[in-house]
């Protein structure tokens, strides 16, 4: 169990880090089934992350899983809930948008957050700095 917890922690830390050859760092350590699952989930999120009304049920249905099955699979592979995974996916996209010079308010709406203040709080917790500080750095 301890080894599993260590692997989950390691996978979740580097989940959205992309290497120079456009592969995720953790993809090298995952089984083909886990890679295929995360790839399918990422493709689905790519289509829906801008929609602030998207529900986990809709995402699960799009990848042919029940909500519970999606929850268990994500928790087992990366130790995140589907909501956490979606939020982190959106925040990574927001980093890209902010790096392109868009304002924090624009970025928040572009990635599916309905409230700029909630976006700012989530971004600060995720990136360690506010969106405006991130803008200044990049």
Secondary structure, 3 states (H helix, E strand, C coil): CHHHHHHHHHHHHCCCCECCCCCEHHHHCCCHHHHHHHHHHHHHHHHHCCCCCCCHHHHHHHCCCCHHHHHHHHHHHHCCCHHHHHHHHHHHHHHHHHHCCCCHHHHHHHCCCCCHHHHHHHHHHHHCCCHHHHHHHC
